[in-house]
C-alpha cells in the first residue's frame, strides 16, 4: 500500500495518526485518522513541532490492516516528486438530484464507519476514507444510485 499523494502525519501526544479527510489549516494543523505504526520522529528528515504536537507532510508506503497503517517507507514533502496522474472526470450521477438532496446524502454518509470526511462537488458527494477495497463504493452505489457518491481512498495498492 501507498498513500495516493502527500498526507499529514500528526502526533498530538497520543501517538502518530495518518490524517485522512479534511485538515484544518491552523498552526498546528488539526486532523485525525488511523494510527501509524512503526513511526519514529527521529527517523524523519522534516517535520514541524509546536509544544508536544509534531506533524509533517509525507508520501508513505506500508501495510494496512484495516485499523492502522504500518510504515515501511516515508518520503518527506520536500523530497517527493510524484508524477501527477490526471484522474478522468467522474461520470455524472445516473439520477439527477437537487442541491438539498445531495447535501442530505453528504450528511448521511459522513456518519458511516471509516468515513473521515465528505463534501459536495458539483452534483456528486465525495467521501474520503483511509482505504476502500470497493465494498463501500458498491454499497453506496446500491443505496444512492451509481455515481451519486464517489469514494476516494487515501491508501492505494502500491502495484
C-alpha beads as a LAMMPS data file, in Angstrom:
LAMMPS data file: protein, C-alpha beads

159 atoms
158 bonds

1 atom types
1 bond types

-500.0 500.0 xlo xhi
-500.0 500.0 ylo yhi
-500.0 500.0 zlo zhi

Masses

1 110.0

Atoms # bond

1 1 1 0.000 0.000 0.000
2 1 1 0.995 3.600 -0.513
3 1 1 -0.628 6.947 0.013
4 1 1 -2.366 8.428 -3.012
5 1 1 -0.376 11.633 -2.559
6 1 1 1.187 13.549 0.309
7 1 1 -0.572 13.113 3.638
8 1 1 -0.173 14.675 7.055
9 1 1 1.231 12.518 9.829
10 1 1 0.197 14.170 13.102
11 1 1 1.081 13.359 16.698
12 1 1 -0.650 15.355 19.433
13 1 1 0.965 13.264 22.165
14 1 1 -1.115 10.093 21.916
15 1 1 0.841 8.584 19.015
16 1 1 1.092 9.347 15.306
17 1 1 -2.009 9.347 13.118
18 1 1 -2.491 9.302 9.358
19 1 1 -4.691 12.289 8.609
20 1 1 -7.453 11.253 6.264
21 1 1 -10.041 13.773 5.212
22 1 1 -10.048 17.470 5.964
23 1 1 -7.018 19.116 7.571
24 1 1 -7.736 22.360 9.416
25 1 1 -5.145 24.891 8.278
26 1 1 -4.330 26.179 11.750
27 1 1 -0.925 26.180 13.430
28 1 1 -0.512 23.411 14.273
29 1 1 -2.997 21.891 11.839
30 1 1 -5.863 19.812 13.184
31 1 1 -6.775 16.448 11.749
32 1 1 -7.056 12.805 12.633
33 1 1 -7.288 9.304 11.339
34 1 1 -5.972 5.808 11.846
35 1 1 -2.886 5.073 13.928
36 1 1 0.512 4.938 12.238
37 1 1 2.633 2.028 13.466
38 1 1 6.404 1.814 13.100
39 1 1 6.768 5.594 13.062
40 1 1 9.708 7.249 14.783
41 1 1 10.021 11.001 14.504
42 1 1 13.793 10.824 14.971
43 1 1 13.995 8.894 11.683
44 1 1 12.212 11.647 9.752
45 1 1 14.069 14.415 7.983
46 1 1 11.444 17.124 8.041
47 1 1 8.572 17.908 10.356
48 1 1 7.228 20.764 12.420
49 1 1 6.764 20.923 16.160
50 1 1 4.815 23.194 18.490
51 1 1 4.994 22.085 22.115
52 1 1 4.109 18.398 22.210
53 1 1 2.472 18.428 18.754
54 1 1 4.504 17.156 15.791
55 1 1 3.402 16.902 12.181
56 1 1 4.722 16.707 8.671
57 1 1 3.718 16.030 5.078
58 1 1 4.883 12.686 3.719
59 1 1 4.331 10.123 0.983
60 1 1 4.048 6.783 2.775
61 1 1 4.426 3.147 1.806
62 1 1 3.486 0.302 4.121
63 1 1 0.764 -2.123 5.091
64 1 1 -2.846 -1.587 6.109
65 1 1 -4.611 -3.973 8.494
66 1 1 -7.987 -2.256 8.384
67 1 1 -7.365 -0.208 11.526
68 1 1 -3.788 1.075 11.378
69 1 1 -1.072 1.765 8.824
70 1 1 2.409 0.316 9.388
71 1 1 5.041 2.431 7.654
72 1 1 7.878 0.815 5.723
73 1 1 8.989 3.985 3.910
74 1 1 8.336 7.709 4.327
75 1 1 9.357 10.410 1.863
76 1 1 9.086 13.979 3.193
77 1 1 7.257 16.532 1.061
78 1 1 10.475 18.376 0.181
79 1 1 11.867 15.228 -1.473
80 1 1 8.609 13.999 -3.007
81 1 1 8.427 14.334 -6.770
82 1 1 5.372 12.467 -7.891
83 1 1 4.339 12.044 -11.454
84 1 1 0.887 13.517 -11.109
85 1 1 -1.652 11.412 -12.897
86 1 1 -4.705 13.232 -14.084
87 1 1 -7.795 11.434 -12.969
88 1 1 -10.595 11.383 -15.501
89 1 1 -13.672 13.386 -14.656
90 1 1 -16.093 11.169 -12.763
91 1 1 -19.182 10.125 -14.687
92 1 1 -22.297 12.103 -13.815
93 1 1 -24.819 10.541 -11.442
94 1 1 -27.395 8.408 -13.220
95 1 1 -30.149 10.096 -11.223
96 1 1 -30.230 13.890 -11.028
97 1 1 -30.864 15.298 -7.541
98 1 1 -31.405 18.796 -6.238
99 1 1 -28.855 20.568 -4.022
100 1 1 -30.786 19.830 -0.819
101 1 1 -30.868 16.087 -1.585
102 1 1 -27.153 15.986 -2.351
103 1 1 -26.380 17.898 0.869
104 1 1 -28.519 15.441 2.858
105 1 1 -26.670 12.473 1.330
106 1 1 -23.347 14.113 2.273
107 1 1 -24.566 14.414 5.880
108 1 1 -25.795 10.801 5.932
109 1 1 -22.601 9.264 4.578
110 1 1 -20.365 11.349 6.853
111 1 1 -21.538 9.196 9.776
112 1 1 -20.635 5.858 8.199
113 1 1 -17.820 3.843 9.808
114 1 1 -14.436 4.712 8.345
115 1 1 -15.586 7.908 6.649
116 1 1 -13.193 10.713 7.543
117 1 1 -14.849 13.449 5.530
118 1 1 -17.459 14.176 2.903
119 1 1 -18.165 17.114 0.650
120 1 1 -20.283 18.055 -2.329
121 1 1 -18.539 18.594 -5.662
122 1 1 -20.885 19.741 -8.388
123 1 1 -23.659 17.121 -8.448
124 1 1 -21.751 14.414 -6.585
125 1 1 -20.842 13.609 -2.983
126 1 1 -17.159 12.827 -2.398
127 1 1 -16.346 10.620 0.600
128 1 1 -12.804 10.324 1.964
129 1 1 -11.663 7.110 3.658
130 1 1 -8.352 5.562 4.596
131 1 1 -8.928 2.570 2.308
132 1 1 -11.815 1.078 0.364
133 1 1 -11.485 -2.311 -1.264
134 1 1 -14.515 -1.467 -3.381
135 1 1 -17.085 -2.661 -0.858
136 1 1 -18.052 0.791 0.392
137 1 1 -18.360 2.172 -3.141
138 1 1 -20.553 -0.788 -4.090
139 1 1 -22.775 -0.236 -1.027
140 1 1 -23.146 3.491 -1.726
141 1 1 -23.951 2.858 -5.402
142 1 1 -26.662 0.395 -4.362
143 1 1 -28.045 2.796 -1.748
144 1 1 -27.969 6.122 -3.616
145 1 1 -27.554 5.161 -7.266
146 1 1 -24.429 4.794 -9.364
147 1 1 -22.080 7.793 -9.404
148 1 1 -24.019 9.755 -6.770
149 1 1 -21.270 9.174 -4.195
150 1 1 -17.593 8.798 -5.121
151 1 1 -15.293 7.144 -2.575
152 1 1 -11.704 8.417 -2.513
153 1 1 -9.183 6.222 -0.688
154 1 1 -6.045 7.854 0.696
155 1 1 -4.339 4.451 0.529
156 1 1 -3.984 2.686 -2.802
157 1 1 -2.357 -0.538 -3.909
158 1 1 1.353 0.027 -4.495
159 1 1 1.452 -2.069 -7.663

Bonds

1 1 1 2
2 1 2 3
3 1 3 4
4 1 4 5
5 1 5 6
6 1 6 7
7 1 7 8
8 1 8 9
9 1 9 10
10 1 10 11
11 1 11 12
12 1 12 13
13 1 13 14
14 1 14 15
15 1 15 16
16 1 16 17
17 1 17 18
18 1 18 19
19 1 19 20
20 1 20 21
21 1 21 22
22 1 22 23
23 1 23 24
24 1 24 25
25 1 25 26
26 1 26 27
27 1 27 28
28 1 28 29
29 1 29 30
30 1 30 31
31 1 31 32
32 1 32 33
33 1 33 34
34 1 34 35
35 1 35 36
36 1 36 37
37 1 37 38
38 1 38 39
39 1 39 40
40 1 40 41
41 1 41 42
42 1 42 43
43 1 43 44
44 1 44 45
45 1 45 46
46 1 46 47
47 1 47 48
48 1 48 49
49 1 49 50
50 1 50 51
51 1 51 52
52 1 52 53
53 1 53 54
54 1 54 55
55 1 55 56
56 1 56 57
57 1 57 58
58 1 58 59
59 1 59 60
60 1 60 61
61 1 61 62
62 1 62 63
63 1 63 64
64 1 64 65
65 1 65 66
66 1 66 67
67 1 67 68
68 1 68 69
69 1 69 70
70 1 70 71
71 1 71 72
72 1 72 73
73 1 73 74
74 1 74 75
75 1 75 76
76 1 76 77
77 1 77 78
78 1 78 79
79 1 79 80
80 1 80 81
81 1 81 82
82 1 82 83
83 1 83 84
84 1 84 85
85 1 85 86
86 1 86 87
87 1 87 88
88 1 88 89
89 1 89 90
90 1 90 91
91 1 91 92
92 1 92 93
93 1 93 94
94 1 94 95
95 1 95 96
96 1 96 97
97 1 97 98
98 1 98 99
99 1 99 100
100 1 100 101
101 1 101 102
102 1 102 103
103 1 103 104
104 1 104 105
105 1 105 106
106 1 106 107
107 1 107 108
108 1 108 109
109 1 109 110
110 1 110 111
111 1 111 112
112 1 112 113
113 1 113 114
114 1 114 115
115 1 115 116
116 1 116 117
117 1 117 118
118 1 118 119
119 1 119 120
120 1 120 121
121 1 121 122
122 1 122 123
123 1 123 124
124 1 124 125
125 1 125 126
126 1 126 127
127 1 127 128
128 1 128 129
129 1 129 130
130 1 130 131
131 1 131 132
132 1 132 133
133 1 133 134
134 1 134 135
135 1 135 136
136 1 136 137
137 1 137 138
138 1 138 139
139 1 139 140
140 1 140 141
141 1 141 142
142 1 142 143
143 1 143 144
144 1 144 145
145 1 145 146
146 1 146 147
147 1 147 148
148 1 148 149
149 1 149 150
150 1 150 151
151 1 151 152
152 1 152 153
153 1 153 154
154 1 154 155
155 1 155 156
156 1 156 157
157 1 157 158
158 1 158 159
